[in-house]
Amino acid sequence: MAELVAAELRKQIIRGELPEGEALSSETELMNRFGVSRPTLREAYRVLESERLIVIRRGANGGARVQPPRREVAARYAGFILEYQGASVRDVYEARAALEVPSVGRLARGRSEADLILLTEALDRYDSEYDPQGSIRLHGEFHQLVVRLAGNETLTLLSEMVHHIIETANVTLRPNVGPSAERARRSTSRTHRKLVELLRDRDAGAAEELWHRHLGEAEGYVLGDDAAASVLDLLA
């Protein structure tokens, strides 16, 4: 019965019938609605809380409040699975290429002027950022923006699920200061701007070729002698 109650409340949350931050009905009302005992209802709460769909607050203004599905939760769980399966970091980079390269082609064929403006603004933020950690973050955000603007929600979610691992590798496996890091930064900026030019020209083939080469170079630069590193080694 707890699973059935959780399933019904989950459905309402997913459909947006229960908006973010809204308190669920009182326990008494829900017990009467579903015809269940208090322990059964609270077990349903535990199921939803474990799924990060509700948060339980204590105190006078406490109770169960809605927390809609968040992409970062899926990404974190995906990381756990990859760690458990012993996946290599190279495996994650290959998955990123499989997701991003087709997205680049899709974006080139269907981009709008507004998309180009967003991408150019992202490039300008990257070029004006001199903090190494900030540069890595903005670099990742540009890649994520490219996939998101391509317009496929499933690919966007999958891309975000590997993004955290990629960003951690970028920070952990290679020094982000010094001449080599600065050369990589300048090369990245040139490549990103070239991509926007190809998107502007709607040259899907050239854009995909450029991005495939860019991701391969990034993988080689970051992994280097750590090609066999596992996700567990990286995130542990």
C-alpha positions in Angstrom: 0.0 0.0 0.0 2.9 2.4 0.7 4.2 1.9 -2.8 0.7 2.6 -4.3 0.4 5.8 -2.3 3.9 6.8 -3.3 3.1 6.1 -6.9 0.0 8.3 -6.9 1.8 11.2 -5.2 4.8 10.7 -7.5 2.5 11.0 -10.5 1.0 14.3 -9.3 4.5 15.7 -8.7 5.8 14.7 -12.2 2.7 16.1 -13.9 3.1 19.4 -12.1 -0.2 19.1 -10.2 1.8 19.6 -7.0 4.2 22.5 -7.7 7.7 22.9 -6.2 7.7 24.0 -2.5 4.0 23.2 -2.0 3.2 21.3 1.2 1.4 18.0 0.8 -2.0 17.7 2.5 -2.1 16.9 6.1 -1.3 13.4 7.2 -4.9 13.0 8.4 -6.3 14.1 5.1 -4.0 11.8 3.1 -4.8 8.9 5.4 -8.5 9.4 4.8 -8.0 9.9 1.0 -6.0 6.7 0.5 -7.6 4.7 3.3 -4.2 3.8 4.9 -2.7 4.0 8.4 -0.2 6.6 9.5 2.8 4.1 9.4 1.8 3.2 5.8 1.7 6.9 4.8 5.0 7.6 6.4 6.5 4.7 4.6 5.3 6.2 1.3 6.9 9.5 2.4 10.2 7.6 2.9 10.0 6.2 -0.6 9.4 9.7 -2.1 12.1 11.3 0.1 14.6 8.7 -1.0 13.8 9.7 -4.6 14.3 13.3 -3.7 10.7 14.2 -4.7 9.8 15.5 -1.3 11.7 17.0 1.6 10.5 16.5 5.2 10.8 19.6 7.4 10.5 19.4 11.1 9.0 21.9 13.6 5.9 24.0 13.7 6.0 24.8 10.0 7.2 21.4 9.0 5.7 18.6 7.0 6.3 17.1 3.5 7.0 19.6 0.7 7.3 19.0 -3.0 10.8 18.9 -4.6 10.5 18.2 -8.4 13.0 15.9 -10.1 16.4 17.4 -10.5 19.0 16.6 -13.2 21.9 16.6 -10.7 20.3 13.8 -8.8 20.3 11.6 -11.9 23.8 12.6 -12.7 25.0 11.7 -9.2 23.3 8.3 -9.4 24.7 7.7 -12.8 28.2 8.4 -11.4 27.6 5.8 -8.7 26.6 3.2 -11.3 29.7 3.9 -13.4 31.9 3.7 -10.3 30.4 0.3 -9.3 30.8 -1.0 -12.9 34.4 0.0 -13.0 34.0 2.3 -16.0 37.0 4.2 -17.2 37.2 7.9 -17.6 38.0 7.3 -21.3 34.7 5.5 -21.5 32.9 8.6 -20.3 34.8 10.9 -22.8 33.8 8.5 -25.6 30.1 8.7 -24.4 30.4 12.5 -24.4 31.5 12.5 -28.0 28.7 10.2 -29.0 26.2 12.7 -27.5 27.8 16.0 -28.5 28.9 15.5 -32.1 25.4 14.6 -33.4 24.0 17.5 -31.3 26.3 19.9 -33.0 25.0 18.8 -36.4 21.4 19.0 -35.3 22.0 22.5 -34.0 23.7 23.6 -37.3 20.7 22.5 -39.2 18.1 24.1 -37.0 19.8 27.0 -35.1 18.1 30.3 -34.7 19.5 33.8 -34.4 18.7 33.7 -30.7 20.8 30.5 -30.4 23.8 32.3 -32.0 23.5 35.2 -29.6 23.4 32.9 -26.5 26.5 31.0 -27.8 28.4 34.2 -28.5 27.6 35.6 -25.1 28.9 32.3 -23.6 32.1 32.7 -25.6 32.6 36.3 -24.4 32.2 35.2 -20.7 34.8 32.5 -21.3 37.3 34.9 -22.8 36.8 37.4 -20.1 37.3 34.9 -17.2 40.9 34.7 -15.9 40.4 32.4 -12.9 41.4 28.8 -13.9 38.5 27.2 -12.0 36.0 29.7 -13.6 37.4 29.0 -17.0 36.8 25.2 -16.6 33.3 25.8 -15.4 32.5 28.2 -18.3 34.1 25.7 -20.8 31.7 23.0 -19.6 28.8 25.3 -19.7 29.4 26.1 -23.3 29.4 22.4 -24.2 26.2 21.9 -22.3 24.6 24.9 -24.0 25.4 23.5 -27.4 23.6 20.2 -26.5 20.7 22.0 -24.9 20.1 24.3 -27.9 20.1 21.3 -30.2 16.7 20.7 -28.7 16.6 17.0 -27.7 15.7 16.8 -24.0 16.9 13.2 -23.7 20.3 13.9 -25.1 20.5 17.0 -22.9 19.8 14.9 -19.8 22.3 12.2 -20.8 24.9 14.8 -21.5 24.4 16.4 -18.1 24.8 13.0 -16.5 28.4 12.7 -17.8 29.2 16.4 -17.4 30.1 16.2 -13.7 32.6 13.5 -14.3 34.1 15.3 -17.3 34.4 18.5 -15.2 36.0 16.7 -12.3 38.6 15.1 -14.7 39.4 18.5 -16.2 40.1 19.9 -12.7 41.8 16.8 -11.3 43.9 15.1 -14.0 45.7 18.1 -15.5 47.2 21.3 -13.9 45.0 24.2 -14.8 47.7 26.8 -14.5 51.0 27.3 -16.4 52.0 27.6 -20.1 50.4 24.3 -21.3 47.1 25.2 -19.6 47.1 28.7 -21.2 47.8 27.2 -24.6 44.9 24.8 -24.2 42.7 27.6 -23.1 43.5 29.7 -26.2 43.0 26.7 -28.5 39.7 26.0 -26.9 38.5 29.6 -27.4 39.5 29.5 -31.1 37.7 26.2 -31.6 34.6 27.3 -29.9 34.4 30.5 -32.0 35.0 28.5 -35.1 32.1 26.3 -34.2 29.8 29.3 -33.9 30.9 30.4 -37.3 30.0 27.0 -38.8 26.7 27.0 -37.0 26.0 30.4 -38.4 26.7 29.0 -41.9 24.6 25.9 -41.2 27.5 23.8 -42.2 26.5 20.6 -40.2 29.2 18.4 -41.7 32.1 20.7 -41.0 30.7 21.5 -37.5 30.5 17.8 -36.6 34.0 17.2 -37.9 35.4 20.1 -35.9 33.7 19.0 -32.7 34.8 15.4 -33.1 38.4 16.6 -33.4 38.1 19.0 -30.6 36.7 16.4 -28.2 39.4 14.0 -29.2 42.1 16.6 -28.5 40.5 17.4 -25.1 40.4 13.8 -24.2 44.1 13.3 -25.1 45.1 16.5 -23.2 43.2 15.7 -20.0 43.8 12.0 -19.8 47.4 11.8 -21.0 49.1 9.0 -19.0 45.9 8.6 -17.0 44.0 6.9 -19.8 43.3 3.8 -17.7 41.9 5.9 -14.7 38.5 4.7 -13.5 35.6 6.8 -12.5 36.0 5.4 -9.0 39.6 6.7 -8.9 38.4 10.1 -10.0 35.4 10.5 -7.8 36.4 8.6 -4.7 
